[in-house]
Amino acid sequence: MAKDTNKAKLTERDYTVLVRPVVTEKSMMCSQHGQVTFKVALDATKPQIKKAVENLYGVKVTAVNTVLTKGKTKRFKGVLGTRSDCKKAIVTLAEGQTIEVGTAA
């Protein structure tokens, strides 16, 4: 009997991999080319990100590119502080598929 691959089982990890979508001018320009940007967990891998996006949004992902941004050291009123590290994933969707993250409800 053939296994139904369209109905993937959602796991708790799918919800923790994707932190939030990134809604900036630059990420909205990428959406014209079928790309969506997400802030993801620091320990998330590309296959985990791909699986999470496909399971949560029901779309086909063709590529995942990740960017790890190290936190900057900043000074506020003479006190040193460090911004937290951040990992972003630029997800390329299959032709004709979209995810609407920049629209207000």
Phi, psi and omega in degrees: 000136182283141179276136179279107182276345180288331181261075178283145182278127178285138177241168178296327180297327178301324181280333182271341179292311180271118180276306179193157173284150177265120182244091177228171178300318182294318180290329177290328175293325179291334181294339175292338181257015178080026179243142178232139182251133178233147166273130186236169177295148183296330182264008181285138178259165180300316177296325178293319179295316179300314181296319181295316180294317180296320181288318185283323185254350178067038180239168177259125181260131179260331181205152176227123175244137181241151178228124178254115181257120178284144181291137179278153171270125182236155179242129178229113182054041177083356181258128179282139176218164180232131173287154182282154176292155185219139176238128179244149177235127175260112186258124177264125181267160178294160182303128176087000180255143181220157171232125180268103179248343185261006182264144178275142182275000000 
